[in-house]
Amino acid sequence: MVEADLEAVNSVLGGDGEAFEHLVRRYQHVLFDLALSLLGNVEEAEDAVQSAFIKIYSSLAAFDRKRSFLNWAYTITLNIARNRLRRRQLISFIPFLSGGKDDGDSEYSIEPEERGASPDLQLSAGILRKDLGQAVAELPPDLKAAFVLFHIHRQPAKEIAEIMELTPNAVSIRLFKARERLMRNLAPKYPEQFAGGGPV
C-alpha cells in the first residue's frame, strides 16, 4: 500500500473525516475512467464512483492492510459497475476508445501510431479505433473488464487477479478470450492489420 494511503486510512479510522478527501482526490479520476469504460455514460459513471466511495468509507474498518488500497477501490468500483450492467442488460460504447472522450490529452486515449501521417492514413486509423471501441463494448462484462484493466489502465495480470478476485490463470484466459473475440470480429474488415494476431 502507498504509505500516504495507509496514513489516510488510519486517520479516517481515528476520526479525521477530512483525511478521506485525500483518498478521494488521489483516486477519483482513475476510478471514474474505469466506471466510464464499463458503463459508457458519464452521469452513470459519476454515480457509480460516488457509490463506490460511499462503500469504501463505510467498509474502511474491514479493509485488509495487506492489499493495495487502489486495488481494493478498483474491486468495489468494478463490482458496482458490473451490477449496473446486469440490471440494464445493455453494454454501451466506450467513449475514450470510440472518440467521445478523447481530447488528445487523455492518459488512456488510443492514438494512431502514424503521427504526422497523411490525412487518408489518419482517417483510416481513426475508423479502426472507432470499430475497435465498438467491438470492445460488445464483449461480455468480465472479458471487457479484464481487457480494459490490462490494455487501458495498464494493470499487470497479477493486479487484475486481485481486483477481479480471480486467479492469475483465470485473468489470462479472459484476456485471451477477449482478444480472440476482437480479432474474430475485426479481422474480416481489417485483414492486413489483424494478420498474425495484431494490433489488439
GUMARTOR-525287 format. One line per field, with one value per residue: residue in one letter; x, y, z of N, C-alpha, C in turn. Coordinates in steps of 0.001 Angstrom, whole numbers, plus 524288, in hexadecimal, padded with zeros to 5 digits. Layout:
N
type a, ...
nX X, ...
nY Y, ...
nZ Z, ...
caX X, ...
caY Y, ...
caZ Z, ...
cX X, ...
cY Y, ...
cZ Z, ...
This chain:
200
type m, v, e, a, d, l, e, a, v, n, s, v, l, g, g, d, g, e, a, f, e, h, l, v, r, r, y, q, h, v, l, f, d, l, a, l, s, l, l, g, n, v, e, e, a, e, d, a, v, q, s, a, f, i, k, i, y, s, s, l, a, a, f, d, r, k, r, s, f, l, n, w, a, y, t, i, t, l, n, i, a, r, n, r, l, r, r, r, q, l, i, s, f, i, p, f, l, s, g, g, k, d, d, g, d, s, e, y, s, i, e, p, e, e, r, g, a, s, p, d, l, q, l, s, a, g, i, l, r, k, d, l, g, q, a, v, a, e, l, p, p, d, l, k, a, a, f, v, l, f, h, i, h, r, q, p, a, k, e, i, a, e, i, m, e, l, t, p, n, a, v, s, i, r, l, f, k, a, r, e, r, l, m, r, n, l, a, p, k, y, p, e, q, f, a, g, g, g, p, v
nX 8034C, 801D4, 808E9, 8048C, 7FA0A, 7F80F, 7F9C3, 7F19A, 7E8E2, 7E9F9, 7E8AE, 7DE5D, 7D8E9, 7DB67, 7D520, 7D639, 7CFEC, 7D259, 7DB33, 7D821, 7D612, 7DF9F, 7E13D, 7D8DE, 7DB31, 7E47D, 7E1F1, 7D883, 7D803, 7DC96, 7D5F8, 7CCB2, 7CEF6, 7CF86, 7C530, 7BFB6, 7C384, 7BEF8, 7B43E, 7B17D, 7AC7B, 7AC57, 7A6FA, 7A2F0, 7AC26, 7B0D1, 7A9AA, 7AB07, 7B557, 7B445, 7ADD1, 7B4DC, 7BCAD, 7B6D4, 7B4D4, 7BF24, 7C20A, 7BB09, 7BE45, 7C844, 7CCCE, 7CD7B, 7D4F1, 7DF5D, 7EBF7, 7F44A, 7F251, 7F2DC, 7EE17, 7E9E9, 7E7C8, 7E005, 7D868, 7D6B8, 7D214, 7C88E, 7C3CC, 7C355, 7BC82, 7B342, 7B164, 7B024, 7A724, 79FF2, 7A029, 79BEE, 791EB, 78D82, 78F1C, 794A3, 79F5A, 7A660, 7AD57, 7BB57, 7BF93, 7C9FD, 7CF4A, 7C9A5, 7C980, 7C34F, 7C6C6, 7D0E8, 7D9F4, 7E39F, 7EA79, 7E8B0, 7EC55, 7EA64, 7E80B, 7E796, 7EFF8, 7F270, 7FDC2, 802E6, 80756, 806C3, 8048C, 7FEAF, 7F260, 7EAF2, 7EED2, 7EE6C, 7E3AB, 7E066, 7E4F2, 7DF47, 7D533, 7D6D0, 7D926, 7CF87, 7C922, 7CE19, 7CBFF, 7C11B, 7C09E, 7C588, 7BE53, 7B644, 7B967, 7B7AD, 7B4D5, 7BCCA, 7C55D, 7C6F6, 7C96F, 7D317, 7D91C, 7D8F1, 7DDB6, 7E7AA, 7EB7F, 7E8D3, 7E91C, 7F2B1, 7F53F, 7FC25, 7FAC3, 7FAB7, 7F777, 7ED9D, 7E8D4, 7E7C8, 7E13C, 7D82E, 7D5E7, 7D94F, 7E0BD, 7EDFD, 7EF0E, 7E4BE, 7E2D8, 7E9C8, 7E505, 7DB93, 7DF5B, 7E3C5, 7DAC0, 7D53F, 7DBBB, 7DB72, 7D0E3, 7D030, 7D72B, 7D223, 7C921, 7CCDF, 7D480, 7D04B, 7CDA5, 7D6BE, 7DFF2, 7EADB, 7EEFC, 7ECE8, 7F1CA, 7F8FF, 7F703, 7F719, 7F1D4, 7EEA8
nY 7FB52, 808E3, 811B3, 81B47, 8192A, 811C2, 817C3, 81EDE, 8183E, 814A9, 81E2B, 820DF, 818AA, 81B44, 82377, 82C64, 83256, 8388A, 83458, 82CCA, 831EE, 832D4, 828F5, 8288A, 830D0, 82D07, 823DE, 824C6, 8272C, 81EB8, 816B9, 81A7C, 81A31, 80F5F, 80C4C, 811F5, 80D78, 803CA, 805A1, 80D68, 816F4, 823B1, 82884, 81FCB, 81AAA, 821DF, 82154, 816F7, 81712, 81DCE, 81798, 80F9E, 81470, 8169A, 80C7C, 8094A, 80FF6, 80CDF, 802CE, 8030E, 80029, 7F585, 7F3DA, 7ED14, 7EE57, 7EA17, 7EA5D, 7F1F0, 7FEC0, 803B5, 7FB41, 7F65E, 7FE2E, 7FE67, 7F475, 7F59E, 7FDB2, 7F8DC, 7F06F, 7F5DB, 7FACF, 7F20C, 7EDAF, 7F550, 7F448, 7EA66, 7EC63, 7F331, 7EDA4, 7F02A, 7F3B6, 7FEC7, 80738, 809AE, 81577, 81A18, 813EA, 813EF, 81E17, 82586, 829B9, 82C13, 835BB, 836FE, 83886, 8315F, 827E6, 81DCB, 81D5E, 81849, 819A1, 81B42, 8152A, 81A1F, 82512, 83142, 82CF9, 82AB1, 830F9, 82984, 8202D, 82259, 8236F, 81938, 81410, 818AC, 814EF, 80A52, 80A96, 80DC3, 8054E, 7FD8F, 800F9, 7FF9C, 7F4DC, 7F166, 7F510, 7EE2A, 7E528, 7DAD2, 7DE5B, 7DB01, 7D827, 7E180, 7E817, 7E3DE, 7E57B, 7F083, 7F3AD, 7EF65, 7F2E7, 7FD7D, 80257, 7FEC4, 7F701, 7EC92, 7DE97, 7D929, 7E0BD, 7E2DC, 7D978, 7D9F2, 7E2A2, 7DF69, 7D6E5, 7CCC3, 7C19C, 7C2F0, 7BCDF, 7BBF5, 7C63C, 7C73C, 7C068, 7C5AC, 7CEC0, 7CA5A, 7C62E, 7CF6F, 7D4E0, 7CDA8, 7CDED, 7D856, 7D878, 7D152, 7D6CE, 7DFDF, 7DD59, 7DA16, 7E3B6, 7E94B, 7E3CF, 7E4BB, 7EA98, 7E415, 7DB01, 7D041, 7D217, 7DC76, 7E9C7, 7E930
nZ 80000, 7FD1C, 804C4, 807B3, 80636, 80DF7, 816DE, 815A8, 81666, 820BF, 825E4, 82346, 8280B, 831ED, 833EE, 82E09, 82505, 81C6E, 8183C, 8118A, 80884, 803CB, 7FF85, 7F896, 7F195, 7ED8D, 7E817, 7E29D, 7D7F9, 7D23D, 7D539, 7D150, 7C68C, 7C515, 7C7AB, 7C019, 7B6F0, 7B764, 7B88A, 7B170, 7B203, 7B66F, 7BF08, 7C432, 7C692, 7CD5D, 7D58E, 7D86F, 7DC1C, 7E487, 7EAC4, 7EC62, 7F28C, 7FB5F, 7FEB3, 80065, 8089E, 81080, 8120C, 81570, 81EEE, 81E2B, 816EF, 81114, 814B9, 80F98, 80555, 7F96E, 7FA0A, 7F148, 7EA87, 7F052, 7F017, 7E555, 7E43C, 7E9B3, 7E3DF, 7DA1A, 7DC31, 7DE8B, 7D4F1, 7CE72, 7D2C8, 7D011, 7C54E, 7C430, 7C79B, 7C033, 7B73A, 7AE44, 7A6CB, 7A4DB, 79BC3, 79CAA, 7A06F, 7A06F, 79996, 79070, 78D93, 79268, 79BE6, 79A88, 79A3F, 796E4, 79EDD, 7A651, 7AFB0, 7AD45, 7A2F0, 795E9, 78C40, 77E81, 7793B, 7717F, 77220, 76C4D, 762F1, 75634, 752EA, 74F5D, 75384, 75E25, 75F3D, 75D0E, 76589, 76D88, 76B7E, 76D1A, 777BF, 77BCC, 778DC, 77E8E, 788AF, 788ED, 787B7, 790D8, 79800, 79688, 79B20, 7A4A9, 7B214, 7B9BC, 7B37C, 7AE80, 7B6F7, 7BA61, 7B158, 7B05C, 7B9D7, 7B863, 7AE61, 7ADB6, 7B7B5, 7BA55, 7C195, 7C78F, 7C590, 7CF0E, 7D63D, 7D23C, 7D438, 7DF08, 7DFDD, 7DA6B, 7DFF9, 7DD41, 7D89B, 7D3C7, 7CABD, 7C760, 7C496, 7BC28, 7B531, 7B35A, 7AE88, 7A599, 7A0D0, 79F2B, 79804, 78FF7, 78CED, 789AC, 7813E, 77AC6, 7786C, 773A5, 76C31, 7621D, 75D96, 75E41, 7597A, 7577E, 75FDF, 7684D, 76640, 76A58, 774AB, 77899, 77A2F, 7847A
caX 80000, 80495, 80936, 800C9, 7F4DC, 7F7B4, 7F929, 7EC52, 7E53D, 7EA70, 7E67C, 7D8A9, 7D714, 7DC3D, 7D143, 7D75F, 7CCE1, 7D4C0, 7DF4C, 7D5D4, 7D669, 7E49D, 7E06A, 7D54D, 7DE0E, 7E8A5, 7E02C, 7D36A, 7D864, 7DD72, 7D133, 7C8DA, 7D05C, 7CDF9, 7BF78, 7BDF7, 7C4D4, 7BB5D, 7AEC6, 7B0C2, 7A91D, 7AF0A, 7A3E6, 7A2A1, 7B15E, 7B17B, 7A66F, 7AD79, 7B9F7, 7B254, 7AC23, 7B991, 7BF38, 7B381, 7B5E7, 7C479, 7C20D, 7B825, 7C0DD, 7CDD0, 7CEA7, 7CE5E, 7D8DC, 7E3FD, 7F08B, 7F816, 7F0D6, 7F35B, 7E928, 7E7CF, 7E575, 7DB27, 7D4B8, 7D56A, 7CE7A, 7C36D, 7C1AE, 7C232, 7B7CD, 7AEC5, 7B06F, 7AE12, 7A1B9, 79CC1, 79FBE, 7983A, 78C99, 78B5C, 78FAF, 7965C, 7A4A6, 7A6E8, 7B28A, 7BF4C, 7C0A7, 7CF64, 7D143, 7C6CA, 7CA61, 7BFF5, 7C978, 7D655, 7DB33, 7E91F, 7EDA7, 7E72F, 7F064, 7E901, 7E66D, 7EA71, 7F12B, 7F500, 80367, 80519, 80753, 8089B, 80378, 7FB27, 7ECF0, 7E83B, 7F0A2, 7EC4D, 7DE18, 7DFEC, 7E629, 7DAE8, 7D0DF, 7D83F, 7D89E, 7C9F0, 7C733, 7D045, 7C8FC, 7BBFA, 7C15F, 7C695, 7B96A, 7B2CF, 7BB67, 7B50C, 7B6FC, 7C19B, 7C990, 7C7BC, 7CC21, 7D88A, 7DBA6, 7D994, 7E19C, 7ECDB, 7ED42, 7E7D2, 7EB2A, 7F810, 7F5F3, 7FE2B, 7F6F5, 7FA84, 7F438, 7E845, 7E6D1, 7E622, 7DCD1, 7D392, 7D559, 7DA07, 7E621, 7F0B4, 7EDE2, 7DF7C, 7E369, 7EC40, 7E10E, 7D7F3, 7E20D, 7E430, 7D592, 7D3DC, 7DEAF, 7D981, 7CBE5, 7D131, 7D980, 7CE21, 7C56E, 7CF52, 7D7E7, 7CDF8, 7CD9B, 7DC21, 7E33B, 7F070, 7F06A, 7EC5B, 7F49E, 7FCF5, 7F58B, 7F74A, 7F4F7, 7EC3C
caY 80000, 80DD5, 8136A, 81F81, 816C7, 80F58, 81C00, 82102, 8145F, 814DE, 82323, 82088, 81521, 81DF2, 82799, 830E9, 831BF, 83B55, 83116, 829B8, 83522, 8318F, 82445, 829E7, 833EE, 829E9, 81F82, 8256F, 82754, 81980, 813AE, 81C6E, 81814, 809E1, 80C0B, 813F7, 809B0, 7FF62, 80745, 81066, 81B74, 826FA, 8292F, 81AC7, 819A0, 82544, 81F2E, 81214, 81867, 81FD7, 81307, 80CBC, 81714, 815C7, 8071E, 8093A, 81295, 809C7, 7FDC1, 8040C, 7FD4B, 7F010, 7F3B9, 7E9DE, 7F1B0, 7E77E, 7EB82, 7F744, 80194, 804A7, 7F66A, 7F5A4, 801FB, 7FC65, 7F00F, 7F7AB, 80086, 7F4F6, 7ED8F, 7F95E, 7FB7E, 7ED2A, 7ED28, 7F8D9, 7F1F2, 7E609, 7EE6A, 7F56C, 7E9C4, 7F2C8, 7F5C5, 80333, 807DE, 80BE8, 81A97, 81B94, 810E0, 81528, 82384, 8291C, 82C2D, 82D04, 83B04, 83706, 838F8, 82D54, 8241B, 818BC, 81DC2, 8150D, 81CF8, 818A7, 8155E, 81D2D, 82AAE, 8340C, 829E9, 82D30, 8312A, 8249D, 81C40, 823C6, 82238, 8138C, 812A2, 81A65, 81151, 8057E, 80B7E, 80DD1, 7FFF4, 7FAB4, 8027C, 7FD1D, 7EF40, 7F0AC, 7F60B, 7E9A9, 7E0B4, 7D9C2, 7E1C8, 7D93A, 7D890, 7E717, 7EA41, 7E221, 7E80F, 7F60F, 7F435, 7EDFF, 7F5F5, 80314, 8040B, 7FCC9, 7F3D9, 7E753, 7DA68, 7D7DE, 7E4AC, 7E21A, 7D4EF, 7DBC8, 7E633, 7DC86, 7D27A, 7C819, 7BFCF, 7C518, 7B9A9, 7BD63, 7CB44, 7C62D, 7BE02, 7C9D1, 7D21A, 7C75D, 7C5EE, 7D4B1, 7D5EC, 7CA14, 7D001, 7DD30, 7D71D, 7CEC4, 7DACB, 7E40B, 7DB65, 7DA3B, 7E909, 7EB3B, 7DF1A, 7E5E7, 7EC58, 7DFF3, 7D659, 7CEA8, 7D311, 7E1DF, 7EC7F, 7E912
caZ 80000, 7FD37, 80A33, 80888, 806A3, 81323, 81AA8, 81511, 8188A, 82674, 827AE, 822D6, 82C21, 836E1, 8348E, 82AB6, 8203D, 81814, 815EB, 80D45, 803CD, 80144, 7FC63, 7F456, 7EDB4, 7EB2E, 7E4DB, 7E025, 7D243, 7D00C, 7D617, 7CD8C, 7C168, 7C4F9, 7C781, 7BB0B, 7B2D9, 7B7C3, 7B83C, 7ACAC, 7B2EC, 7BA3C, 7C3CA, 7C6EB, 7C8A8, 7D1EE, 7D9BC, 7DA24, 7DF37, 7E97D, 7EDC3, 7EDDA, 7F6EA, 7FFF7, 8005B, 80275, 80DB8, 8145C, 812C7, 81657, 82388, 81CAD, 812C5, 8120C, 813EA, 80C39, 7FFF1, 7F774, 7FA89, 7EC0D, 7E890, 7F334, 7EDF1, 7E027, 7E4D9, 7EB37, 7DF60, 7D617, 7DDB2, 7DDFD, 7CF56, 7CC4A, 7D493, 7CCE2, 7C01D, 7C47D, 7C837, 7BB61, 7B317, 7A982, 7A718, 7A151, 79993, 7A01A, 79E2E, 79F61, 79534, 78BAC, 78C2D, 7953D, 7A048, 79921, 79890, 7958F, 7A38A, 7AA02, 7B0F5, 7AB2D, 79D83, 79236, 787D2, 77A29, 779A9, 76D3A, 7730E, 767BC, 75E41, 75283, 754C6, 74E41, 75739, 7633F, 75F1B, 75D7C, 76AED, 770C1, 76AA5, 76FCB, 77D5B, 77CFE, 77872, 782FA, 78D48, 788B2, 7888B, 7966C, 79AC5, 795E7, 79E11, 7A9A5, 7B626, 7BC35, 7AFA1, 7ADA6, 7BB85, 7BA3A, 7ACEC, 7B195, 7BDFA, 7B668, 7A9E1, 7AE52, 7BCC6, 7BAA0, 7C645, 7C666, 7C665, 7D49F, 7D8D1, 7D060, 7D70C, 7E431, 7DF2C, 7D8BF, 7E391, 7DA18, 7D866, 7CF36, 7C62B, 7C592, 7C1EE, 7B717, 7B1D2, 7B1C8, 7AAC4, 7A0BF, 79E69, 79D63, 79339, 78BF6, 78B03, 786D7, 77C3A, 77791, 776A9, 7709B, 76806, 75CDF, 75B8B, 75E32, 7590E, 757B4, 7651B, 76C29, 76497, 76E1A, 77A16, 77A5E, 77E0B, 789AB
cX 8036E, 80465, 80542, 7FB3E, 7F417, 7F6EF, 7F3A8, 7E846, 7E54D, 7E7FA, 7E088, 7D676, 7D7CB, 7D898, 7D223, 7D4A3, 7CF61, 7D8FC, 7DD30, 7D611, 7DB88, 7E3EE, 7DCDA, 7D837, 7E214, 7E68F, 7DB06, 7D3BC, 7D92A, 7D8A6, 7CCE3, 7C9FA, 7CEB6, 7C80A, 7BD68, 7BF03, 7C11A, 7B5B5, 7AD95, 7AD5A, 7AB72, 7AC05, 7A39C, 7A7E4, 7B260, 7AE70, 7A8D1, 7B237, 7B85D, 7B093, 7B0D3, 7BC3B, 7BBF9, 7B47C, 7BB56, 7C49B, 7BF78, 7BAD2, 7C68D, 7CFF8, 7CFF6, 7D297, 7DDAA, 7E8DC, 7F4B1, 7F6FA, 7F250, 7EE13, 7E6B3, 7E546, 7E03F, 7D6F1, 7D30B, 7D14C, 7C8F9, 7C0D6, 7C012, 7BD2E, 7B2E5, 7AD69, 7AE18, 7A86B, 79E16, 79C0A, 79BCF, 792A2, 78A76, 78C0F, 7914C, 79BD1, 7A530, 7AC75, 7B635, 7C0EE, 7C661, 7D1E4, 7CEB0, 7C740, 7C732, 7C2B2, 7CEE4, 7D71F, 7E0F4, 7ECAA, 7EC7D, 7EB96, 7EF5C, 7E750, 7E9DC, 7EB3B, 7F36D, 7FAE3, 805C7, 80482, 80990, 807A5, 7FF9E, 7F5A0, 7EA04, 7E9BE, 7EE89, 7E678, 7DD3C, 7E0F2, 7E1B5, 7D637, 7D1EE, 7D789, 7D2DE, 7C7B1, 7C93C, 7CD3E, 7C3AB, 7BC69, 7C271, 7C18D, 7B5C3, 7B4C9, 7B802, 7B7B4, 7BC2C, 7C63E, 7CAF3, 7CACC, 7D1E5, 7DB89, 7DCC8, 7DDCC, 7E71F, 7EEC2, 7EC94, 7EA1A, 7F09E, 7F91F, 7F831, 7FA2D, 7F66B, 7F70B, 7EE81, 7E5C0, 7E4E0, 7E14B, 7D7D0, 7D280, 7D551, 7DF99, 7E8C7, 7EF93, 7E884, 7DF97, 7E5BA, 7E85B, 7DD37, 7DA6B, 7E288, 7DEF3, 7D3E7, 7D69F, 7DCB3, 7D467, 7CCB3, 7D373, 7D57A, 7CA49, 7C7DB, 7D280, 7D559, 7CE14, 7D31B, 7DFED, 7E90D, 7F21D, 7F06C, 7EEE2, 7F8CB, 7FBC6, 7F5CA, 7F2B1, 7F2D2, 7F00E
cY 804DD, 80FEF, 817AF, 81D64, 8146F, 8137B, 81E43, 81D4E, 8148E, 819DB, 82306, 81D1F, 81780, 82286, 82C68, 83037, 83458, 83814, 82DD4, 82CBB, 83428, 82CE7, 8255E, 82CDB, 830A6, 82613, 82057, 82540, 821E2, 81609, 81569, 81A46, 81260, 80961, 80DD3, 8100A, 80516, 800F8, 80A97, 81531, 81EA3, 8275A, 82424, 8195E, 81CE9, 82325, 81A2B, 81329, 81A9C, 81B5A, 80FE8, 80F42, 816AA, 81054, 806BD, 80B84, 80F2C, 8049A, 7FE51, 800ED, 7F79F, 7EF84, 7F09B, 7ED0F, 7EF23, 7E88A, 7F113, 7F9F8, 8026E, 7FFBE, 7F54A, 7F94E, 8006F, 7F815, 7F1F2, 7FA6E, 7FCC3, 7F207, 7F0E4, 7FA10, 7F691, 7EC46, 7F0A2, 7F6AA, 7ED77, 7E808, 7F075, 7F1E3, 7EC3E, 7F4E0, 7FA13, 80385, 80A38, 8112B, 81B8E, 8183B, 8128D, 81ADD, 82758, 82C0C, 82E0E, 83292, 83B84, 8374C, 834AC, 82975, 81EEF, 818FB, 81A51, 8183C, 819BE, 8193A, 81919, 82304, 82D69, 83120, 82CD5, 82D42, 82C12, 82066, 81D64, 82288, 81C63, 811BD, 8142A, 816CA, 80C29, 80617, 80B63, 80850, 7FC9B, 7FBF4, 7FFE1, 7F742, 7EE15, 7F14F, 7F15C, 7E4CE, 7DFB1, 7DCD4, 7E006, 7D977, 7DE49, 7E981, 7E8C6, 7E4F5, 7EDC8, 7F6DC, 7F333, 7F1CE, 7FBD9, 80524, 801F0, 7F9CF, 7EE85, 7E32C, 7D907, 7DBB2, 7E41C, 7DD83, 7D685, 7DF32, 7E337, 7D7BE, 7CD54, 7C623, 7C25C, 7C202, 7BAFB, 7C29D, 7CA78, 7C3D3, 7C220, 7CD6F, 7CF5F, 7C73F, 7CB42, 7D5EF, 7D28C, 7CC1A, 7D4F0, 7DC0F, 7D4AD, 7D2C6, 7DEB3, 7E21D, 7DB6F, 7DFA7, 7EB3A, 7E69F, 7E03F, 7E758, 7E7E6, 7DAD6, 7D513, 7D02B, 7D8AA, 7E4DD, 7EC2F, 7E71B
cZ 80000, 802C9, 80B62, 80912, 80C0E, 81758, 81A6D, 81763, 81E7D, 828A4, 82788, 82731, 8318F, 837B8, 83141, 82575, 81B8C, 8156B, 81168, 80828, 800E8, 7FDA2, 7F7BC, 7F00E, 7EACB, 7E720, 7E1FB, 7DA2F, 7CFEF, 7D0D9, 7D25C, 7C81B, 7C0EC, 7C47C, 7C233, 7B6B2, 7B2DC, 7B6CD, 7B370, 7AD38, 7B760, 7BF59, 7C6ED, 7C951, 7CD88, 7D696, 7DBE7, 7DD94, 7E481, 7ED06, 7EFAB, 7F28C, 7FBEC, 80232, 802CA, 807F4, 811E2, 81594, 81461, 81AF2, 8223A, 81882, 81473, 810C0, 81074, 80675, 7FE7D, 7F7F6, 7F533, 7E9DB, 7EB3E, 7F11B, 7E86E, 7E095, 7E61A, 7E69D, 7DB10, 7D755, 7DD1D, 7D83A, 7CCF4, 7CDFE, 7D164, 7C760, 7C023, 7C4C4, 7C314, 7B6A7, 7ADE6, 7AA58, 7A30A, 79F36, 79D9C, 79DDA, 79CEB, 79B30, 7901E, 78A21, 78F49, 79991, 79EC9, 79734, 79730, 79A40, 7A773, 7AACA, 7AE49, 7A57C, 79A1A, 78D4D, 78365, 77AAA, 775A8, 76E3F, 76E40, 762B2, 75ACD, 754AE, 753DD, 75231, 75CA9, 76389, 75FC1, 7630D, 76E90, 77044, 76D6C, 775AD, 77EFB, 77CDA, 77CF5, 787F0, 78D6F, 789B7, 78E4A, 7998A, 79A91, 798BD, 7A2E3, 7AE07, 7B877, 7B871, 7AEB9, 7B225, 7BB78, 7B5EA, 7AE28, 7B5BF, 7BBEA, 7B23C, 7AA91, 7B36E, 7BDDC, 7BFAF, 7C4BD, 7C7DF, 7CC2D, 7D795, 7D731, 7D338, 7DC71, 7E3C3, 7DDF6, 7DC1F, 7E094, 7DACD, 7D3B4, 7CA3C, 7C3F1, 7C2B8, 7BC81, 7B342, 7AFE2, 7ADC5, 7A57D, 79DE6, 79C4E, 79843, 78EBC, 7899C, 787CF, 78175, 77896, 77554, 772DF, 76BF0, 762A2, 75A62, 75AF9, 75DCF, 75987, 75D3C, 76907, 76A6E, 7689F, 773A9, 77BD5, 77844, 7838E, 78DB6
